[in-house]
């Protein structure tokens, strides 16, 4: 298969991060779809204990946020990083911050309850995100992102 000029310019780190974002997109939709269709987590209103209702509500809240916010950003980041688009650089940075924030909440919750399947499944994505944010910042010029303030 012939390589394009863009393939030659794309650093391995960007190729790796595009693949990670694509995997994150697929895993998010698969996991959230499975939880939803199989009702692996009961609806909060069907539970009697306040702690159980709260735990279920957090799970459903993250599910909605993942489907409406994280998944589209992951897809945009994966496709756009592959094509070296400036908007993809921004999407990748945003979704990396979302992974870190989400996993902080999930892991803290899990520390007081039990380790959740989502916590285990998505932890590697958060770890890669912690590593990726500064690496993407280092190669921002490749995406046309300028760190200098605009002159007015």
Buried (B, 14 or more C-beta within 10 A) or exposed (E): EEEEEEEEEBEEBBEBBBEBBBBBBBBBBEBBEEBEEEEEBBEBEEBEEEEBBEBBBBBBEBBEBBBEEBBEBBBBBBBBBBEBBBEBBBBBBBBBEBBBEBBEEBBEBBEEEEEBEBBEEBBBBBEBBEEBBEBBEEBBEBBEBEEEEEEE
